[in-house]
Amino acid sequence: MANLQYEISSFIEENNVKFVRLAFCDILGNLRNISISSDELERAFNTGISFDASSIKGFLTVEESDLLLFPDPETLQVLPWRPSSGKVVMMFCDIKYPDLTPFEGDGRHLVKEFVKKANKQGFTFKIGSECEFYLFKLNEDGNPSFIPLDNGTYLDVAPFDKGENIRREICLTLQDMGFHTERSHHESGPGQMEVDFTYGNLLNSADNLITFKSVVRSTATLNGLFASFLPKPLKNKSGNGMHVNISIRSEEKVDNDQIRENMVAGILNRLREITIFSSPLYNSYERLGYFEAPKRIGWGYGNRSTTIRIPKAKGRYSRLEVRTPDTAANPYLIYTLICEAALEGIENNLKPNNLVNINAFEINEGEALPSNMEEAIKIAEESEFLKKVLPSILLKSYLKIKKAELEEYKKCEHTSTLTEENYFPIY
């Protein structure tokens, strides 16, 4: 680690880097950062950079508010859209208390602890997410509107697809930052896009997803547009899903099909309990049950109407796709929860029920995901699984925030003050 820090310090000096962004996420998955001058980086590596945690929703109170950011040198990225002279780089950070113990609300630490646990049992998880987003025009005041960039549909081409140049710019920016983009295309909704990049280990995949969303937003802004990751920005149109693809490798020779079915059973068993994390907004529940966003709990081979799909493509790793999460989910938390549930299925040799061979939207019976945010919160509060997997501080803070959001939404709804304009959050 010391050698890597030295290499980064040399890189920064040789490439005229003037500022370093110390990036981290709050417990909702929103990107935060502190910018320091490059000559402060050594101090950041050695003793951390302090910040007021009481000002971050869900972190600490004013009575005990100091936390420290320690940059992870393995996450160094040059920000291509910043000036070439006096470059800006970014690193993701680990969050610690002043006594250097890990902060319980740090999603990166949660992922690291799960990876250690899985590795001890001889398993390595890989994850890749398919993250959809909408591109909207700005209004005359320069604020986001609900007018999509185009009226294109799935896999359309120009002139119906007006987003191909934006996607190209996003892909080139990501490639400049070291990403390997696999494909990009117009999605089903008007102005809806998708860019996919290579899967990786849990921590890198979560970091990369946060970086990806930042690149998309920055690129859209530079082109006079607004990128929305809201789960359901337009009524009667496709929602923004974040399908999570999971593969696993075992150190021992095992029956991959059996392990995959154990994983499916484990995840299905916990889907209702983790829904408030996979579908975290009131708006999320307008997405579920429509346009291939699943509602009934079940699984199938190649069936895109189910909550878990096993693709028919064969490969080196056992792979499955969890189709419930949306683009507002915190990747560090939802990746950990899904993989913890999968590992539980393996440990207990669970067998999945609810195999679905037809369109799941035509099924009106059987267990379903929570129908609204209030139900999802209640299920989470009663979940022993969540209490076992998540630090109590994190779980309590997260649910407290979700309850407050729910009450605020209800208040607006009852007073008729809720409009599209004031319900366009940072997602």
C-alpha positions as CSV (number, residue, x, y, z in Angstrom):
1,M,0.0,0.0,0.0
2,A,2.9,2.4,0.8
3,N,4.4,1.8,-2.6
4,L,1.1,2.4,-4.3
5,Q,0.7,5.7,-2.4
6,Y,4.2,6.7,-3.5
7,E,3.3,5.9,-7.1
8,I,0.2,8.0,-6.9
9,S,2.1,10.9,-5.4
10,S,4.6,10.7,-8.2
11,F,1.8,10.5,-10.8
12,I,0.1,13.6,-9.4
13,E,3.3,15.6,-9.5
14,E,4.3,14.5,-13.0
15,N,0.9,15.1,-14.5
16,N,0.3,18.6,-13.0
17,V,-2.7,17.5,-10.9
18,K,-3.8,20.4,-8.8
19,F,-6.9,19.0,-6.9
20,V,-7.9,15.7,-5.5
21,R,-11.6,14.8,-4.9
22,L,-12.1,12.6,-1.9
23,A,-15.3,10.8,-2.7
24,F,-17.7,8.8,-0.5
25,C,-21.4,7.9,-0.4
26,D,-24.0,8.6,2.3
27,I,-26.2,5.7,3.4
28,L,-28.7,6.5,0.6
29,G,-26.0,6.0,-2.0
30,N,-25.6,9.7,-2.9
31,L,-22.1,10.8,-4.0
32,R,-20.4,13.3,-1.7
33,N,-16.8,14.7,-1.9
34,I,-14.3,17.0,-0.4
35,S,-11.8,18.7,-2.7
36,I,-8.2,19.1,-1.4
37,S,-5.1,20.5,-3.0
38,S,-2.7,17.9,-4.2
39,D,-0.1,18.9,-1.6
40,E,-2.6,17.8,1.1
41,L,-2.8,14.2,-0.3
42,E,0.0,12.8,1.9
43,R,-1.8,14.0,5.0
44,A,-5.0,12.4,3.7
45,F,-3.2,9.1,3.3
46,N,-1.6,9.2,6.7
47,T,-4.1,10.8,9.1
48,G,-7.2,11.3,7.1
49,I,-9.3,14.4,6.2
50,S,-12.0,15.3,8.7
51,F,-15.5,16.4,7.9
52,D,-18.7,17.3,9.7
53,A,-20.7,14.1,9.7
54,S,-23.7,15.7,11.4
55,S,-24.3,17.6,8.1
56,I,-24.7,14.3,6.2
57,K,-28.2,12.8,6.6
58,G,-28.1,9.5,8.5
59,F,-24.5,9.8,9.7
60,L,-23.8,11.4,13.2
61,T,-25.3,14.0,15.5
62,V,-23.7,17.4,16.4
63,E,-22.7,16.1,19.8
64,E,-20.2,13.7,18.2
65,S,-19.8,14.7,14.6
66,D,-16.2,14.2,13.5
67,L,-15.4,11.5,10.9
68,L,-12.3,11.0,8.8
69,L,-11.8,10.2,5.1
70,F,-8.9,8.0,4.0
71,P,-8.5,7.8,0.2
72,D,-8.2,4.3,-1.3
73,P,-5.2,4.6,-3.7
74,E,-6.5,1.7,-5.8
75,T,-9.5,3.8,-6.9
76,L,-7.6,6.7,-8.5
77,Q,-9.4,8.2,-11.5
78,V,-8.6,11.2,-13.6
79,L,-11.7,13.3,-14.4
80,P,-11.5,13.8,-18.2
81,W,-14.1,16.6,-18.2
82,R,-12.0,18.8,-15.9
83,P,-9.2,21.1,-17.3
84,S,-6.2,19.3,-18.9
85,S,-3.9,21.9,-17.3
86,G,-4.2,21.6,-13.6
87,K,-5.9,18.2,-13.7
88,V,-8.4,16.9,-11.2
89,V,-8.4,13.3,-9.9
90,M,-10.8,11.4,-7.7
91,M,-10.4,8.6,-5.2
92,F,-13.0,6.8,-3.2
93,C,-12.5,6.9,0.6
94,D,-12.9,4.7,3.6
95,I,-14.7,6.5,6.5
96,K,-13.4,6.1,10.0
97,Y,-13.9,7.5,13.5
98,P,-11.0,9.6,15.0
99,D,-9.8,6.4,16.8
100,L,-9.5,4.9,13.3
101,T,-12.2,2.3,13.8
102,P,-14.5,1.9,10.7
103,F,-17.7,3.9,10.6
104,E,-20.7,1.7,10.6
105,G,-22.5,3.8,8.0
106,D,-19.7,3.3,5.4
107,G,-21.1,1.1,2.7
108,R,-17.6,0.3,1.3
109,H,-16.6,-1.2,4.7
110,L,-19.8,-3.3,4.7
111,V,-18.9,-4.7,1.3
112,K,-15.3,-5.5,2.3
113,E,-16.5,-7.4,5.4
114,F,-18.9,-9.5,3.3
115,V,-16.1,-10.3,0.8
116,K,-13.9,-11.5,3.6
117,K,-16.7,-13.7,4.9
118,A,-17.4,-15.2,1.5
119,N,-13.7,-15.8,0.8
120,K,-13.2,-17.7,4.1
121,Q,-15.9,-20.0,2.9
122,G,-14.2,-20.5,-0.5
123,F,-16.5,-18.3,-2.6
124,T,-15.8,-15.3,-4.8
125,F,-18.7,-13.2,-6.0
126,K,-18.7,-11.1,-9.1
127,I,-21.4,-8.5,-9.9
128,G,-22.4,-6.4,-12.9
129,S,-25.3,-4.0,-13.1
130,E,-27.4,-2.8,-16.0
131,C,-28.3,0.7,-15.2
132,E,-30.9,2.6,-17.1
133,F,-31.5,6.4,-17.2
134,Y,-33.6,9.1,-18.9
135,L,-32.4,12.2,-20.7
136,F,-34.7,15.2,-20.3
137,K,-34.6,18.6,-21.9
138,L,-34.2,21.7,-19.7
139,N,-36.9,24.4,-19.4
140,E,-36.5,28.1,-20.2
141,D,-35.1,28.6,-16.7
142,G,-32.4,26.0,-17.1
143,N,-34.1,23.5,-14.8
144,P,-35.1,19.9,-15.5
145,S,-38.3,19.4,-17.4
146,F,-40.2,16.2,-18.0
147,I,-39.8,16.5,-21.8
148,P,-37.7,13.6,-23.0
149,L,-34.8,14.1,-25.4
150,D,-36.6,12.0,-28.1
151,N,-39.5,9.6,-28.7
152,G,-37.3,6.6,-29.5
153,T,-38.0,3.0,-28.4
154,Y,-35.9,-0.1,-27.7
155,L,-32.8,-0.3,-29.9
156,D,-33.9,2.5,-32.2
157,V,-31.4,4.3,-34.4
158,A,-31.2,7.9,-35.6
159,P,-33.2,10.0,-36.3
160,F,-35.6,8.4,-33.8
161,D,-32.7,7.9,-31.4
162,K,-31.3,11.3,-30.5
163,G,-29.1,10.0,-27.7
164,E,-26.5,8.1,-29.6
165,N,-23.9,11.0,-29.5
166,I,-24.5,11.4,-25.8
167,R,-24.0,7.7,-25.2
168,R,-20.9,7.8,-27.3
169,E,-19.5,10.6,-25.2
170,I,-20.3,8.8,-22.0
171,C,-18.6,5.6,-23.3
172,L,-15.5,7.5,-24.4
173,T,-15.3,9.3,-21.0
174,L,-15.6,6.0,-19.2
175,Q,-12.9,4.5,-21.3
176,D,-10.6,7.4,-20.6
177,M,-11.2,6.6,-16.9
178,G,-10.3,2.9,-17.3
179,F,-13.7,1.4,-17.8
180,H,-14.4,-1.3,-20.4
181,T,-17.8,-0.5,-21.8
182,E,-19.5,-3.5,-23.4
183,R,-22.5,-2.0,-25.1
184,S,-24.9,1.0,-25.2
185,H,-28.3,1.4,-26.7
186,H,-31.6,3.2,-26.6
187,E,-34.0,1.7,-24.1
188,S,-37.8,1.2,-24.3
189,G,-38.9,4.6,-22.9
190,P,-38.7,8.0,-24.8
191,G,-35.3,9.4,-24.0
192,Q,-34.3,6.3,-22.0
193,M,-30.7,5.0,-22.4
194,E,-28.5,2.2,-21.1
195,V,-24.8,1.8,-21.1
196,D,-23.3,-1.5,-19.8
197,F,-19.7,-2.0,-18.6
198,T,-17.7,-5.1,-17.5
199,Y,-18.6,-6.8,-14.2
200,G,-16.1,-7.1,-11.4
201,N,-15.7,-7.8,-7.7
202,L,-18.3,-6.3,-5.4
203,L,-16.4,-3.3,-4.2
204,N,-15.1,-2.3,-7.6
205,S,-18.6,-2.8,-9.1
206,A,-20.2,-0.6,-6.5
207,D,-17.5,2.2,-6.9
208,N,-17.9,1.9,-10.7
209,L,-21.6,2.3,-10.6
210,I,-21.4,5.5,-8.5
211,T,-18.7,6.8,-10.9
212,F,-20.9,5.8,-13.9
213,K,-23.9,7.8,-12.6
214,S,-21.6,10.8,-12.0
215,V,-20.2,10.6,-15.5
216,V,-23.7,10.3,-17.0
217,R,-25.0,13.4,-15.1
218,S,-21.9,15.4,-15.9
219,T,-22.0,14.5,-19.6
220,A,-25.7,15.3,-19.8
221,T,-25.2,18.7,-18.1
222,L,-22.3,19.6,-20.5
223,N,-24.8,18.9,-23.4
224,G,-27.6,21.0,-21.9
225,L,-29.7,18.1,-20.7
226,F,-30.7,16.5,-17.4
227,A,-30.0,12.8,-16.7
228,S,-32.6,11.2,-14.4
229,F,-32.1,8.0,-12.4
230,L,-35.6,8.3,-10.9
231,P,-37.2,4.8,-10.9
232,K,-40.3,6.0,-12.7
233,P,-39.9,9.5,-14.1
234,L,-42.8,9.1,-16.7
235,K,-46.2,7.6,-16.1
236,N,-47.2,4.8,-18.5
237,K,-43.6,4.5,-19.7
238,S,-40.7,2.1,-18.8
239,G,-39.1,2.6,-15.5
240,N,-35.3,2.8,-14.7
241,G,-34.1,-0.6,-13.5
242,M,-30.8,-1.6,-12.1
243,H,-30.7,-5.3,-12.9
244,V,-28.0,-7.0,-10.8
245,N,-26.1,-9.9,-12.4
246,I,-24.3,-12.2,-10.0
247,S,-21.8,-14.9,-10.7
248,I,-19.9,-17.0,-8.2
249,R,-16.8,-19.1,-8.2
250,S,-15.9,-21.8,-5.7
251,E,-12.4,-23.0,-4.7
252,E,-13.7,-26.5,-4.7
253,K,-15.3,-28.5,-7.5
254,V,-19.0,-28.2,-7.0
255,D,-22.2,-28.6,-9.0
256,N,-22.6,-25.1,-10.4
257,D,-26.3,-25.6,-11.2
258,Q,-27.0,-26.7,-7.6
259,I,-25.1,-23.6,-6.2
260,R,-27.0,-21.4,-8.5
261,E,-30.4,-22.8,-7.4
262,N,-29.3,-22.4,-3.7
263,M,-28.5,-18.8,-4.4
264,V,-31.8,-18.2,-6.1
265,A,-33.7,-19.8,-3.2
266,G,-31.7,-17.7,-0.7
267,I,-32.4,-14.4,-2.5
268,L,-36.1,-15.2,-3.1
269,N,-36.4,-16.0,0.6
270,R,-35.2,-12.4,1.5
271,L,-36.6,-10.3,-1.3
272,R,-39.5,-8.8,0.6
273,E,-37.2,-7.9,3.5
274,I,-34.7,-6.1,1.4
275,T,-37.2,-4.3,-0.9
276,I,-36.9,-1.0,1.0
277,F,-33.2,-1.1,-0.1
278,S,-33.8,-2.3,-3.6
279,S,-36.7,0.0,-4.2
280,P,-35.9,2.9,-1.8
281,L,-38.3,5.7,-3.0
282,Y,-42.0,6.2,-2.9
283,N,-41.7,6.6,-6.7
284,S,-40.1,3.1,-6.9
285,Y,-43.4,1.4,-6.3
286,E,-44.9,3.0,-9.4
287,R,-42.3,1.0,-11.4
288,L,-42.8,-2.5,-9.9
289,G,-45.3,-4.6,-11.9
290,Y,-45.1,-2.7,-15.2
291,F,-42.9,-2.9,-18.3
292,E,-40.9,-6.0,-17.3
293,A,-40.3,-4.7,-13.7
294,P,-41.4,-7.7,-11.7
295,K,-44.0,-7.8,-8.9
296,R,-44.6,-11.5,-8.1
297,I,-41.8,-13.4,-6.4
298,G,-40.6,-16.2,-8.6
299,W,-37.8,-17.3,-10.9
300,G,-37.3,-18.7,-14.4
301,Y,-35.0,-19.6,-17.1
302,G,-34.7,-16.7,-19.5
303,N,-38.0,-15.3,-18.2
304,R,-37.8,-11.5,-18.0
305,S,-41.1,-11.2,-16.1
306,T,-39.7,-12.9,-13.0
307,T,-37.9,-11.4,-10.0
308,I,-34.9,-13.6,-10.7
309,R,-33.9,-14.7,-14.2
310,I,-31.3,-17.3,-15.1
311,P,-30.0,-16.3,-18.5
312,K,-29.8,-19.2,-21.0
313,A,-26.3,-18.2,-22.1
314,K,-23.7,-20.6,-20.7
315,G,-20.4,-19.4,-19.2
316,R,-17.6,-20.1,-16.8
317,Y,-19.5,-18.8,-13.8
318,S,-23.0,-19.6,-12.4
319,R,-24.9,-16.5,-13.2
320,L,-28.3,-15.1,-12.3
321,E,-30.1,-11.8,-12.7
322,V,-32.0,-10.0,-9.9
323,R,-34.5,-7.7,-11.6
324,T,-36.1,-6.0,-8.7
325,P,-33.6,-3.2,-7.8
326,D,-34.0,0.2,-9.4
327,T,-31.5,3.0,-10.1
328,A,-32.1,4.8,-6.8
329,A,-30.7,1.9,-4.7
330,N,-27.4,2.3,-2.8
331,P,-25.2,-0.3,-4.6
332,Y,-23.0,-1.0,-1.6
333,L,-26.0,-1.9,0.5
334,I,-28.1,-3.8,-2.1
335,Y,-25.1,-5.7,-3.4
336,T,-24.2,-6.8,0.2
337,L,-27.8,-7.8,1.0
338,I,-28.4,-9.8,-2.2
339,C,-25.1,-11.6,-1.8
340,E,-25.7,-12.3,1.9
341,A,-29.0,-13.8,1.0
342,A,-27.4,-15.9,-1.8
343,L,-24.7,-17.1,0.6
344,E,-27.4,-18.0,3.2
345,G,-29.1,-20.1,0.5
346,I,-25.8,-22.0,-0.2
347,E,-25.1,-22.5,3.5
348,N,-28.5,-24.0,4.2
349,N,-28.8,-25.8,0.8
350,L,-32.1,-24.2,0.1
351,K,-34.2,-25.2,-2.9
352,P,-36.2,-22.7,-4.8
353,N,-39.9,-22.9,-5.3
354,N,-42.0,-20.6,-7.6
355,L,-40.5,-21.7,-10.9
356,V,-42.3,-19.6,-13.5
357,N,-42.6,-20.7,-17.1
358,I,-45.3,-18.2,-18.2
359,N,-45.6,-14.4,-18.1
360,A,-45.5,-13.6,-14.4
361,F,-47.7,-10.5,-15.0
362,E,-50.6,-12.9,-15.8
363,I,-50.3,-14.5,-12.4
364,N,-52.6,-13.0,-9.7
365,E,-51.8,-15.3,-6.8
366,G,-48.7,-16.2,-4.8
367,E,-46.3,-14.0,-2.8
368,A,-45.6,-10.5,-4.1
369,L,-43.1,-7.8,-3.3
370,P,-44.4,-5.0,-1.0
371,S,-46.9,-2.9,-2.9
372,N,-45.8,0.4,-1.4
373,M,-43.1,2.1,0.6
374,E,-45.0,1.9,3.9
375,E,-45.3,-1.9,3.7
376,A,-41.7,-2.3,2.7
377,I,-40.5,-0.3,5.8
378,K,-42.7,-2.4,8.1
379,I,-41.3,-5.6,6.7
380,A,-37.8,-4.3,7.1
381,E,-38.4,-3.3,10.7
382,E,-39.4,-6.8,11.6
383,S,-36.6,-8.5,9.7
384,E,-34.1,-10.6,11.7
385,F,-32.1,-11.0,8.5
386,L,-31.5,-7.3,8.2
387,K,-30.6,-7.0,11.9
388,K,-28.1,-9.7,11.5
389,V,-26.5,-8.4,8.3
390,L,-26.5,-4.6,8.8
391,P,-24.9,-2.6,11.6
392,S,-27.7,-1.4,13.9
393,I,-26.7,2.2,13.5
394,L,-26.9,2.0,9.7
395,L,-30.2,0.1,9.7
396,K,-31.9,2.5,12.2
397,S,-30.7,5.6,10.5
398,Y,-31.7,4.3,7.1
399,L,-35.2,3.4,8.2
400,K,-35.6,6.7,10.1
401,I,-34.8,8.6,6.9
402,K,-37.3,6.4,4.8
403,K,-40.0,7.0,7.4
404,A,-39.4,10.8,7.2
405,E,-39.5,10.7,3.4
406,L,-42.8,8.7,3.5
407,E,-44.4,11.2,5.9
408,E,-43.3,14.1,3.8
409,Y,-44.7,12.5,0.7
410,K,-48.0,11.9,2.4
411,K,-48.2,15.5,3.6
412,C,-47.6,16.8,0.1
413,E,-50.1,14.3,-1.4
414,H,-52.9,15.3,1.0
415,T,-52.3,19.0,0.5
416,S,-52.1,18.7,-3.3
417,T,-48.7,20.4,-3.3
418,L,-47.0,17.5,-4.9
419,T,-46.2,18.2,-8.5
420,E,-43.8,16.8,-11.1
421,E,-41.7,19.9,-10.6
422,N,-41.2,19.5,-6.9
423,Y,-40.9,15.8,-7.0
424,F,-37.9,15.7,-9.2
425,P,-35.2,14.7,-6.7
426,I,-31.5,14.4,-7.4
427,Y,-32.1,10.9,-8.7
